[in-house]
Amino acid sequence: MWGAFKMDIRNIQKTGNMHYIYLPTSWCKKYKINSDTKVSLSINNDGSIYIFPEIKEAEKKSININLPEATPEILIKLIMACYINPTNSFHINLGKEADLSKIMDKKKSISALEFVELDGNSITHESSIFIKDPHSLLKTMVKKIKNLISLMIERYDKELINKYEEEIDRSKLLITKSVTSSLVLNEPTKLKTVDLYYIASLSQNLERMVDSLIFVERDEISFLKKVLEIVDNIWCILEDLDKITFNKVIELEKSISLLKTPDVENLRTYGLRRIKRHLSNISEVFFDWAVTKELQKSK
C-alpha cells in the first residue's frame, strides 16, 4: 500500500450562525498556512469535504545521466523509468557507443520511446507531458479496449487491432506516469492515495489482458462477446468511484467465472486462459477497493 489514512476527530465550534473547526497545526506548518493564506474546498457526493492548500505546482526537474556502457535492454528500462517520473527533460549520455538501432526497432512497440530523440551516443527527451487525472485516463483505456473487442468481432482488421493495442499501451503508460507524478510531487487531488494504487493495478492487469486478447482468432466470436460484456461491466464500475459496491463487483466476478476456457493444449488455449486469469485479477482489485470504500464509510 502506498499510503495510510490518518483520522483526526475535532469538535465543531459555533459563533452566531457560523460553524468552524481549527485546522491541524502540523498541517498548517507543512504547507505554510497563515492568516493571509487561501485554501480550496471540494464537496463530494458522499458529503465529505476536502481542503487543499493553495500551493504552487512543484517544479519538475531535469535529469542528466552518464552511462559508461549499457545494453539496449538496460537503456530501454532506464528510458521508461525517466519517462514515468515527473521530469521536465532527461538526457542520457553513453560513454561507449551502443547499438541504438535496436532501440529504434522498439519504437513502434514501446510507447515511451516515441517521445525520445536518439543522436549519436545520447538520448534526449524534452517537455514531458503530465496528465493529472488517472481516473479519466483509466476510463479512456477501458473505452479503447471495448472498441478493440468490437473491431475484432465485427471486422477483424489486423492493422487496426495493432494500432488499438499501441493506444492501450500508451494509456497504461500515461496512467503510470500520472500516478507516479502525483505521489512524487504530492499535488492536491480528489483521489486518495489508495485510489491511485488501485487505478495503477487495474491499468496494469488490463494491459496484460490485451496483450493476450489481440491473438484471439476471428472464429472465437462467442468468447470475444463474453469478454466485451465483462469489460462493459468494468466500465460501469469505474464511472463513479464513490459507488464501487460489493454487489457490482460480485456481478463482475460472476460474469468472469462463466467465461469458458479450454484446457491448455497449445499457445491458443494458453492465451485464452491468460485472458481469464487477468480478468480474475481485475475482479480481485475491485474487491479490495470495495472493502476500502466500506472502511472509509465507517470513519
CYANA upper distance limits for C-alpha pairs under 8 A (distance plus 0.5 A):
  1 MET  CA    194 VAL  CA      7.55
  1 MET  CA    197 TYR  CA      7.62
  2 TRP  CA    193 THR  CA      7.17
  2 TRP  CA    194 VAL  CA      7.20
  2 TRP  CA    197 TYR  CA      7.17
  3 GLY  CA    193 THR  CA      6.35
  3 GLY  CA    194 VAL  CA      7.03
  4 ALA  CA    193 THR  CA      8.30
  4 ALA  CA    194 VAL  CA      8.33
  7 MET  CA    299 LYS  CA      8.42
 10 ARG  CA     21 ILE  CA      7.49
 10 ARG  CA     22 TYR  CA      8.34
 11 ASN  CA     21 ILE  CA      7.25
 12 ILE  CA     19 HIS  CA      7.01
 12 ILE  CA     20 TYR  CA      6.35
 12 ILE  CA     21 ILE  CA      5.84
 13 GLN  CA     19 HIS  CA      6.11
 13 GLN  CA     20 TYR  CA      5.70
 13 GLN  CA     21 ILE  CA      6.37
 14 LYS  CA     18 MET  CA      6.13
 14 LYS  CA     19 HIS  CA      5.02
 14 LYS  CA     20 TYR  CA      6.81
 15 THR  CA     19 HIS  CA      7.07
 23 LEU  CA     27 TRP  CA      7.89
 23 LEU  CA     28 CYS  CA      7.58
 24 PRO  CA     28 CYS  CA      6.88
 25 THR  CA     29 LYS  CA      6.70
 26 SER  CA     30 LYS  CA      6.63
 27 TRP  CA     31 TYR  CA      6.81
 27 TRP  CA     33 ILE  CA      8.45
 28 CYS  CA     32 LYS  CA      6.07
 28 CYS  CA     33 ILE  CA      5.01
 28 CYS  CA     34 ASN  CA      7.65
 29 LYS  CA     33 ILE  CA      6.80
 31 TYR  CA     53 PRO  CA      7.07
 31 TYR  CA     55 ILE  CA      7.83
 33 ILE  CA     37 THR  CA      6.12
 33 ILE  CA     53 PRO  CA      8.00
 37 THR  CA     54 GLU  CA      7.91
 38 LYS  CA     53 PRO  CA      7.82
 38 LYS  CA     54 GLU  CA      6.53
 39 VAL  CA     51 ILE  CA      7.16
 39 VAL  CA     52 PHE  CA      6.19
 39 VAL  CA     53 PRO  CA      5.36
 39 VAL  CA     54 GLU  CA      5.61
 40 SER  CA     51 ILE  CA      6.19
 40 SER  CA     52 PHE  CA      5.46
 40 SER  CA     53 PRO  CA      6.97
 40 SER  CA     54 GLU  CA      7.15
 41 LEU  CA     49 ILE  CA      7.20
 41 LEU  CA     50 TYR  CA      6.16
 41 LEU  CA     51 ILE  CA      5.28
 41 LEU  CA     52 PHE  CA      6.88
 42 SER  CA     49 ILE  CA      6.05
 42 SER  CA     50 TYR  CA      5.55
 42 SER  CA     51 ILE  CA      7.10
 42 SER  CA    190 LYS  CA      8.44
 43 ILE  CA     47 GLY  CA      7.02
 43 ILE  CA     48 SER  CA      6.52
 43 ILE  CA     49 ILE  CA      5.11
 43 ILE  CA     50 TYR  CA      7.09
 44 ASN  CA     48 SER  CA      5.93
 44 ASN  CA     49 ILE  CA      6.70
 44 ASN  CA     50 TYR  CA      8.42
 45 ASN  CA    242 ASP  CA      8.10
 46 ASP  CA    242 ASP  CA      7.82
 50 TYR  CA    190 LYS  CA      8.05
 52 PHE  CA    188 PRO  CA      6.57
 53 PRO  CA    188 PRO  CA      8.19
 57 GLU  CA    187 GLU  CA      7.71
 58 ALA  CA    185 LEU  CA      6.55
 58 ALA  CA    187 GLU  CA      8.18
 60 LYS  CA     86 PRO  CA      6.37
 60 LYS  CA     87 THR  CA      5.71
 60 LYS  CA     88 ASN  CA      5.70
 61 LYS  CA     86 PRO  CA      7.91
 61 LYS  CA     87 THR  CA      5.61
 61 LYS  CA     88 ASN  CA      5.93
 61 LYS  CA     89 SER  CA      7.69
 62 SER  CA     87 THR  CA      6.04
 62 SER  CA     88 ASN  CA      5.85
 62 SER  CA     89 SER  CA      5.30
 62 SER  CA     90 PHE  CA      5.94
 63 ILE  CA     82 CYS  CA      8.45
 63 ILE  CA     87 THR  CA      7.60
 63 ILE  CA     89 SER  CA      7.02
 63 ILE  CA     90 PHE  CA      5.08
 63 ILE  CA     91 HIS  CA      6.78
 64 ASN  CA     90 PHE  CA      6.30
 64 ASN  CA     91 HIS  CA      5.35
 64 ASN  CA     92 ILE  CA      6.53
 64 ASN  CA     93 ASN  CA      8.22
 65 ILE  CA     90 PHE  CA      8.37
 65 ILE  CA     91 HIS  CA      6.75
 65 ILE  CA     92 ILE  CA      5.30
 65 ILE  CA     93 ASN  CA      6.65
 66 ASN  CA     92 ILE  CA      6.44
 66 ASN  CA     93 ASN  CA      5.29
 66 ASN  CA     94 LEU  CA      6.70
 66 ASN  CA     95 GLY  CA      7.61
 67 LEU  CA     92 ILE  CA      7.72
 67 LEU  CA     93 ASN  CA      6.57
 67 LEU  CA     94 LEU  CA      5.53
 67 LEU  CA     95 GLY  CA      6.33
 67 LEU  CA     96 LYS  CA      8.44
 68 PRO  CA     94 LEU  CA      6.46
 68 PRO  CA     95 GLY  CA      4.82
 68 PRO  CA     96 LYS  CA      6.31
 69 GLU  CA     94 LEU  CA      6.78
 69 GLU  CA     95 GLY  CA      6.52
 69 GLU  CA     96 LYS  CA      5.67
 69 GLU  CA     97 GLU  CA      8.14
 69 GLU  CA     98 ALA  CA      8.02
 70 ALA  CA     74 ILE  CA      6.49
 70 ALA  CA     75 LEU  CA      6.88
 70 ALA  CA     94 LEU  CA      8.15
 70 ALA  CA     96 LYS  CA      8.42
 70 ALA  CA     98 ALA  CA      7.60
 71 THR  CA     75 LEU  CA      6.81
 71 THR  CA     98 ALA  CA      7.58
 72 PRO  CA     76 ILE  CA      6.65
 72 PRO  CA     98 ALA  CA      7.88
 72 PRO  CA     99 ASP  CA      7.47
 72 PRO  CA    100 LEU  CA      7.59
 72 PRO  CA    102 LYS  CA      7.08
 72 PRO  CA    103 ILE  CA      6.85
 73 GLU  CA     77 LYS  CA      6.94
 74 ILE  CA     78 LEU  CA      6.65
 75 LEU  CA     79 ILE  CA      6.53
 76 ILE  CA     80 MET  CA      6.73
 76 ILE  CA    103 ILE  CA      7.59
 76 ILE  CA    113 LEU  CA      8.42
 77 LYS  CA     81 ALA  CA      6.73
 78 LEU  CA     82 CYS  CA      6.70
 79 ILE  CA     83 TYR  CA      6.57
 79 ILE  CA    112 ALA  CA      8.18
 79 ILE  CA    113 LEU  CA      8.02
 80 MET  CA     84 ILE  CA      6.76
 80 MET  CA    112 ALA  CA      6.83
 80 MET  CA    113 LEU  CA      8.34
 81 ALA  CA     85 ASN  CA      7.00
 82 CYS  CA     87 THR  CA      7.54
 82 CYS  CA     90 PHE  CA      7.38
 83 TYR  CA     87 THR  CA      7.58
 83 TYR  CA    112 ALA  CA      7.31
 83 TYR  CA    128 SER  CA      7.86
 83 TYR  CA    177 LYS  CA      7.84
 84 ILE  CA    173 LEU  CA      7.78
 84 ILE  CA    174 LEU  CA      8.05
 84 ILE  CA    176 THR  CA      6.88
 84 ILE  CA    177 LYS  CA      4.55
 84 ILE  CA    178 SER  CA      8.15
 84 ILE  CA    180 THR  CA      7.27
 84 ILE  CA    181 SER  CA      8.11
 85 ASN  CA    177 LYS  CA      6.57
 85 ASN  CA    180 THR  CA      6.62
 85 ASN  CA    181 SER  CA      6.42
 85 ASN  CA    184 VAL  CA      8.47
 86 PRO  CA    128 SER  CA      8.13
 86 PRO  CA    130 PHE  CA      7.78
 86 PRO  CA    177 LYS  CA      7.86
 86 PRO  CA    180 THR  CA      7.97
 86 PRO  CA    181 SER  CA      5.55
 86 PRO  CA    184 VAL  CA      8.08
 86 PRO  CA    185 LEU  CA      8.30
 87 THR  CA    128 SER  CA      6.99
 88 ASN  CA    126 GLU  CA      6.93
 88 ASN  CA    127 SER  CA      5.85
 88 ASN  CA    128 SER  CA      5.91
 89 SER  CA    124 THR  CA      7.99
 89 SER  CA    125 HIS  CA      5.82
 89 SER  CA    126 GLU  CA      4.90
 89 SER  CA    127 SER  CA      6.37
 89 SER  CA    128 SER  CA      6.80
 90 PHE  CA    124 THR  CA      6.32
 90 PHE  CA    125 HIS  CA      5.87
 90 PHE  CA    126 GLU  CA      7.30
 91 HIS  CA    122 SER  CA      7.54
 91 HIS  CA    123 ILE  CA      6.20
 91 HIS  CA    124 THR  CA      5.01
 91 HIS  CA    125 HIS  CA      7.06
 92 ILE  CA    122 SER  CA      6.08
 92 ILE  CA    123 ILE  CA      5.51
 92 ILE  CA    124 THR  CA      6.94
 93 ASN  CA    121 ASN  CA      6.70
 93 ASN  CA    122 SER  CA      5.16
 93 ASN  CA    123 ILE  CA      7.16
 94 LEU  CA     98 ALA  CA      7.90
 94 LEU  CA    121 ASN  CA      5.57
 94 LEU  CA    122 SER  CA      6.38
 95 GLY  CA    121 ASN  CA      7.78
 96 LYS  CA    121 ASN  CA      8.01
 97 GLU  CA    120 GLY  CA      8.45
 97 GLU  CA    121 ASN  CA      6.41
 98 ALA  CA    121 ASN  CA      7.52
 99 ASP  CA    103 ILE  CA      8.25
100 LEU  CA    104 MET  CA      6.87
100 LEU  CA    118 LEU  CA      7.97
101 SER  CA    105 ASP  CA      6.73
102 LYS  CA    106 LYS  CA      7.08
103 ILE  CA    107 LYS  CA      7.06
103 ILE  CA    113 LEU  CA      8.40
106 LYS  CA    110 ILE  CA      6.44
106 LYS  CA    113 LEU  CA      7.98
107 LYS  CA    111 SER  CA      7.34
107 LYS  CA    112 ALA  CA      8.39
107 LYS  CA    113 LEU  CA      5.62
107 LYS  CA    114 GLU  CA      6.05
108 LYS  CA    114 GLU  CA      7.95
108 LYS  CA    166 GLU  CA      8.45
109 SER  CA    166 GLU  CA      7.31
110 ILE  CA    114 GLU  CA      8.09
110 ILE  CA    169 ASP  CA      8.28
111 SER  CA    115 PHE  CA      8.38
111 SER  CA    166 GLU  CA      7.55
111 SER  CA    169 ASP  CA      7.14
111 SER  CA    170 ARG  CA      5.87
111 SER  CA    173 LEU  CA      7.88
112 ALA  CA    116 VAL  CA      7.95
112 ALA  CA    170 ARG  CA      8.11
112 ALA  CA    173 LEU  CA      7.97
115 PHE  CA    125 HIS  CA      7.04
116 VAL  CA    123 ILE  CA      7.24
116 VAL  CA    124 THR  CA      6.15
116 VAL  CA    125 HIS  CA      5.25
116 VAL  CA    126 GLU  CA      8.35
117 GLU  CA    123 ILE  CA      6.23
117 GLU  CA    124 THR  CA      5.64
117 GLU  CA    125 HIS  CA      6.73
118 LEU  CA    122 SER  CA      6.64
118 LEU  CA    123 ILE  CA      5.33
118 LEU  CA    124 THR  CA      7.16
119 ASP  CA    123 ILE  CA      6.93
130 PHE  CA    174 LEU  CA      8.47
130 PHE  CA    177 LYS  CA      7.77
130 PHE  CA    178 SER  CA      6.76
130 PHE  CA    181 SER  CA      8.15
131 ILE  CA    174 LEU  CA      7.92
131 ILE  CA    178 SER  CA      6.17
132 LYS  CA    178 SER  CA      6.28
132 LYS  CA    182 SER  CA      7.75
133 ASP  CA    137 LEU  CA      7.05
133 ASP  CA    178 SER  CA      7.55
134 PRO  CA    138 LEU  CA      6.53
134 PRO  CA    174 LEU  CA      8.45
134 PRO  CA    175 ILE  CA      5.75
134 PRO  CA    178 SER  CA      6.42
134 PRO  CA    179 VAL  CA      7.02
134 PRO  CA    196 LEU  CA      8.02
134 PRO  CA    199 ILE  CA      7.70
135 HIS  CA    139 LYS  CA      6.86
135 HIS  CA    199 ILE  CA      7.39
136 SER  CA    140 THR  CA      6.69
137 LEU  CA    141 MET  CA      6.66
137 LEU  CA    171 SER  CA      7.08
137 LEU  CA    174 LEU  CA      8.03
137 LEU  CA    175 ILE  CA      6.73
138 LEU  CA    142 VAL  CA      6.81
138 LEU  CA    171 SER  CA      7.91
138 LEU  CA    172 LYS  CA      8.22
138 LEU  CA    175 ILE  CA      7.43
138 LEU  CA    199 ILE  CA      7.58
138 LEU  CA    203 SER  CA      7.11
139 LYS  CA    143 LYS  CA      6.75
139 LYS  CA    235 TRP  CA      7.22
139 LYS  CA    238 LEU  CA      7.26
139 LYS  CA    239 GLU  CA      7.98
140 THR  CA    144 LYS  CA      6.80
140 THR  CA    171 SER  CA      8.17
141 MET  CA    145 ILE  CA      6.89
141 MET  CA    168 ILE  CA      6.35
141 MET  CA    171 SER  CA      6.20
141 MET  CA    172 LYS  CA      7.79
141 MET  CA    203 SER  CA      8.38
142 VAL  CA    146 LYS  CA      6.76
142 VAL  CA    231 VAL  CA      7.62
142 VAL  CA    234 ILE  CA      8.27
142 VAL  CA    235 TRP  CA      6.85
143 LYS  CA    147 ASN  CA      6.76
143 LYS  CA    235 TRP  CA      8.03
144 LYS  CA    148 LEU  CA      6.56
144 LYS  CA    164 TYR  CA      7.45
144 LYS  CA    167 GLU  CA      8.17
144 LYS  CA    168 ILE  CA      7.06
145 ILE  CA    149 ILE  CA      6.77
145 ILE  CA    164 TYR  CA      8.28
145 ILE  CA    168 ILE  CA      7.62
145 ILE  CA    210 VAL  CA      8.05
145 ILE  CA    231 VAL  CA      8.14
146 LYS  CA    150 SER  CA      6.72
146 LYS  CA    228 LEU  CA      6.73
146 LYS  CA    231 VAL  CA      7.08
146 LYS  CA    232 ASP  CA      7.59
147 ASN  CA    151 LEU  CA      6.62
148 LEU  CA    152 MET  CA      6.81
148 LEU  CA    161 ILE  CA      6.91
148 LEU  CA    164 TYR  CA      6.62
148 LEU  CA    165 GLU  CA      8.37
149 ILE  CA    153 ILE  CA      6.75
149 ILE  CA    224 LEU  CA      7.10
149 ILE  CA    225 LYS  CA      8.37
149 ILE  CA    227 VAL  CA      8.47
149 ILE  CA    228 LEU  CA      6.77
150 SER  CA    154 GLU  CA      6.52
150 SER  CA    228 LEU  CA      8.00
151 LEU  CA    155 ARG  CA      6.03
151 LEU  CA    156 TYR  CA      6.73
151 LEU  CA    157 ASP  CA      7.84
151 LEU  CA    161 ILE  CA      7.90
152 MET  CA    156 TYR  CA      5.14
152 MET  CA    157 ASP  CA      7.66
152 MET  CA    161 ILE  CA      7.80
152 MET  CA    218 ARG  CA      7.23
152 MET  CA    224 LEU  CA      8.30
153 ILE  CA    218 ARG  CA      7.61
153 ILE  CA    221 ILE  CA      6.47
153 ILE  CA    224 LEU  CA      7.33
153 ILE  CA    225 LYS  CA      7.96
156 TYR  CA    161 ILE  CA      8.17
156 TYR  CA    218 ARG  CA      6.86
157 ASP  CA    161 ILE  CA      6.62
158 LYS  CA    162 ASN  CA      6.70
159 GLU  CA    163 LYS  CA      6.89
160 LEU  CA    164 TYR  CA      6.68
161 ILE  CA    165 GLU  CA      6.80
161 ILE  CA    214 ILE  CA      7.43
162 ASN  CA    166 GLU  CA      6.83
162 ASN  CA    214 ILE  CA      8.20
163 LYS  CA    167 GLU  CA      6.83
164 TYR  CA    168 ILE  CA      6.66
165 GLU  CA    169 ASP  CA      6.63
165 GLU  CA    210 VAL  CA      7.61
165 GLU  CA    211 ASP  CA      8.12
165 GLU  CA    214 ILE  CA      8.11
166 GLU  CA    170 ARG  CA      6.67
167 GLU  CA    171 SER  CA      6.70
168 ILE  CA    172 LYS  CA      6.82
168 ILE  CA    207 GLU  CA      7.32
169 ASP  CA    173 LEU  CA      6.76
169 ASP  CA    207 GLU  CA      6.91
170 ARG  CA    174 LEU  CA      6.70
171 SER  CA    175 ILE  CA      6.69
172 LYS  CA    176 THR  CA      6.75
172 LYS  CA    203 SER  CA      6.10
172 LYS  CA    204 GLN  CA      7.23
172 LYS  CA    207 GLU  CA      7.22
173 LEU  CA    177 LYS  CA      6.68
174 LEU  CA    178 SER  CA      6.44
175 ILE  CA    179 VAL  CA      6.55
175 ILE  CA    199 ILE  CA      8.47
175 ILE  CA    200 ALA  CA      7.21
175 ILE  CA    203 SER  CA      7.81
176 THR  CA    180 THR  CA      6.50
176 THR  CA    200 ALA  CA      6.70
177 LYS  CA    181 SER  CA      6.47
178 SER  CA    182 SER  CA      6.64
179 VAL  CA    183 LEU  CA      6.83
179 VAL  CA    196 LEU  CA      6.46
179 VAL  CA    197 TYR  CA      8.39
179 VAL  CA    200 ALA  CA      7.54
180 THR  CA    184 VAL  CA      6.56
181 SER  CA    185 LEU  CA      6.29
181 SER  CA    186 ASN  CA      8.41
182 SER  CA    186 ASN  CA      6.05
182 SER  CA    187 GLU  CA      6.15
183 LEU  CA    187 GLU  CA      7.92
183 LEU  CA    193 THR  CA      8.20
191 LEU  CA    195 ASP  CA      6.38
191 LEU  CA    196 LEU  CA      7.27
192 LYS  CA    196 LEU  CA      7.14
193 THR  CA    197 TYR  CA      7.01
194 VAL  CA    198 TYR  CA      6.91
195 ASP  CA    199 ILE  CA      6.62
195 ASP  CA    289 TRP  CA      8.38
196 LEU  CA    200 ALA  CA      6.68
197 TYR  CA    201 SER  CA      6.83
198 TYR  CA    202 LEU  CA      6.64
198 TYR  CA    285 VAL  CA      7.13
198 TYR  CA    286 PHE  CA      8.47
198 TYR  CA    289 TRP  CA      7.38
199 ILE  CA    203 SER  CA      6.71
200 ALA  CA    204 GLN  CA      6.78
201 SER  CA    205 ASN  CA      6.90
201 SER  CA    285 VAL  CA      7.72
202 LEU  CA    206 LEU  CA      6.54
202 LEU  CA    282 ILE  CA      6.48
202 LEU  CA    285 VAL  CA      7.41
203 SER  CA    207 GLU  CA      6.60
204 GLN  CA    208 ARG  CA      6.84
205 ASN  CA    209 MET  CA      6.59
205 ASN  CA    278 HIS  CA      6.23
205 ASN  CA    279 LEU  CA      7.99
205 ASN  CA    281 ASN  CA      7.45
205 ASN  CA    282 ILE  CA      6.87
206 LEU  CA    210 VAL  CA      6.79
206 LEU  CA    278 HIS  CA      7.68
206 LEU  CA    279 LEU  CA      8.11
206 LEU  CA    282 ILE  CA      8.03
207 GLU  CA    211 ASP  CA      6.81
208 ARG  CA    212 SER  CA      7.36
208 ARG  CA    278 HIS  CA      7.48
209 MET  CA    213 LEU  CA      6.60
209 MET  CA    274 ARG  CA      7.67
209 MET  CA    275 ILE  CA      5.59
209 MET  CA    278 HIS  CA      5.99
209 MET  CA    279 LEU  CA      7.55
210 VAL  CA    214 ILE  CA      6.66
210 VAL  CA    275 ILE  CA      8.20
211 ASP  CA    215 PHE  CA      8.28
212 SER  CA    216 VAL  CA      7.81
212 SER  CA    271 GLY  CA      6.00
212 SER  CA    272 LEU  CA      7.89
212 SER  CA    274 ARG  CA      7.35
212 SER  CA    275 ILE  CA      6.67
213 LEU  CA    271 GLY  CA      7.96
213 LEU  CA    272 LEU  CA      8.13
213 LEU  CA    275 ILE  CA      7.02
215 PHE  CA    268 ARG  CA      8.29
215 PHE  CA    271 GLY  CA      8.00
216 VAL  CA    220 GLU  CA      7.32
216 VAL  CA    268 ARG  CA      7.75
216 VAL  CA    271 GLY  CA      8.03
216 VAL  CA    272 LEU  CA      7.83
220 GLU  CA    224 LEU  CA      6.75
221 ILE  CA    225 LYS  CA      6.64
222 SER  CA    226 LYS  CA      6.90
223 PHE  CA    227 VAL  CA      6.83
223 PHE  CA    259 LEU  CA      7.91
223 PHE  CA    260 LYS  CA      8.23
224 LEU  CA    228 LEU  CA      6.62
225 LYS  CA    229 GLU  CA      6.84
226 LYS  CA    230 ILE  CA      6.92
226 LYS  CA    259 LEU  CA      7.18
227 VAL  CA    231 VAL  CA      6.69
227 VAL  CA    259 LEU  CA      8.15
228 LEU  CA    232 ASP  CA      6.58
229 GLU  CA    233 ASN  CA      6.85
230 ILE  CA    234 ILE  CA      6.88
230 ILE  CA    252 LEU  CA      7.16
230 ILE  CA    255 SER  CA      6.87
230 ILE  CA    256 ILE  CA      7.22
231 VAL  CA    235 TRP  CA      6.77
232 ASP  CA    236 CYS  CA      6.85
233 ASN  CA    237 ILE  CA      6.85
233 ASN  CA    252 LEU  CA      6.79
234 ILE  CA    238 LEU  CA      6.81
234 ILE  CA    252 LEU  CA      7.82
235 TRP  CA    239 GLU  CA      6.77
236 CYS  CA    240 ASP  CA      8.42
237 ILE  CA    241 LEU  CA      7.84
237 ILE  CA    243 LYS  CA      8.09
237 ILE  CA    244 ILE  CA      6.60
237 ILE  CA    248 LYS  CA      7.31
237 ILE  CA    249 VAL  CA      8.27
238 LEU  CA    244 ILE  CA      8.12
240 ASP  CA    244 ILE  CA      7.66
242 ASP  CA    293 LYS  CA      8.25
244 ILE  CA    248 LYS  CA      7.45
244 ILE  CA    249 VAL  CA      8.10
244 ILE  CA    286 PHE  CA      8.40
244 ILE  CA    289 TRP  CA      8.06
244 ILE  CA    290 ALA  CA      6.25
244 ILE  CA    293 LYS  CA      7.81
245 THR  CA    249 VAL  CA      6.94
245 THR  CA    290 ALA  CA      6.03
245 THR  CA    293 LYS  CA      8.43
246 PHE  CA    250 ILE  CA      6.39
246 PHE  CA    287 PHE  CA      7.46
246 PHE  CA    290 ALA  CA      6.46
246 PHE  CA    291 VAL  CA      8.46
247 ASN  CA    251 GLU  CA      6.77
248 LYS  CA    252 LEU  CA      6.86
249 VAL  CA    253 GLU  CA      6.70
249 VAL  CA    283 SER  CA      7.20
249 VAL  CA    286 PHE  CA      6.80
249 VAL  CA    287 PHE  CA      6.85
249 VAL  CA    290 ALA  CA      8.29
250 ILE  CA    254 LYS  CA      6.66
251 GLU  CA    255 SER  CA      6.84
252 LEU  CA    256 ILE  CA      6.85
252 LEU  CA    283 SER  CA      7.31
253 GLU  CA    257 SER  CA      6.63
253 GLU  CA    280 SER  CA      7.72
253 GLU  CA    283 SER  CA      6.45
254 LYS  CA    258 LEU  CA      6.90
255 SER  CA    259 LEU  CA      7.23
256 ILE  CA    276 LYS  CA      7.51
256 ILE  CA    279 LEU  CA      7.34
256 ILE  CA    280 SER  CA      7.19
259 LEU  CA    276 LYS  CA      7.67
261 THR  CA    269 THR  CA      7.81
261 THR  CA    272 LEU  CA      6.61
261 THR  CA    273 ARG  CA      6.28
261 THR  CA    276 LYS  CA      8.19
262 PRO  CA    269 THR  CA      6.52
262 PRO  CA    272 LEU  CA      8.20
262 PRO  CA    273 ARG  CA      7.91
263 ASP  CA    269 THR  CA      7.14
263 ASP  CA    270 TYR  CA      8.37
264 VAL  CA    269 THR  CA      5.63
264 VAL  CA    270 TYR  CA      5.66
264 VAL  CA    273 ARG  CA      8.11
265 GLU  CA    269 THR  CA      6.58
265 GLU  CA    270 TYR  CA      7.65
266 ASN  CA    270 TYR  CA      6.63
267 LEU  CA    271 GLY  CA      6.55
268 ARG  CA    272 LEU  CA      7.01
269 THR  CA    273 ARG  CA      6.86
270 TYR  CA    274 ARG  CA      6.73
271 GLY  CA    275 ILE  CA      6.86
272 LEU  CA    276 LYS  CA      7.14
273 ARG  CA    277 ARG  CA      6.67
274 ARG  CA    278 HIS  CA      6.71
275 ILE  CA    279 LEU  CA      6.77
276 LYS  CA    280 SER  CA      6.58
277 ARG  CA    281 ASN  CA      6.77
278 HIS  CA    282 ILE  CA      6.78
279 LEU  CA    283 SER  CA      6.96
280 SER  CA    284 GLU  CA      6.90
281 ASN  CA    285 VAL  CA      6.94
282 ILE  CA    286 PHE  CA      6.92
283 SER  CA    287 PHE  CA      6.68
284 GLU  CA    288 ASP  CA      6.78
285 VAL  CA    289 TRP  CA      6.63
286 PHE  CA    290 ALA  CA      6.50
287 PHE  CA    291 VAL  CA      6.84
288 ASP  CA    292 THR  CA      6.84
289 TRP  CA    293 LYS  CA      6.73
290 ALA  CA    294 GLU  CA      6.84
291 VAL  CA    295 LEU  CA      6.80
292 THR  CA    296 GLN  CA      6.74
293 LYS  CA    297 LYS  CA      6.82
294 GLU  CA    298 SER  CA      6.99
295 LEU  CA    299 LYS  CA      7.29
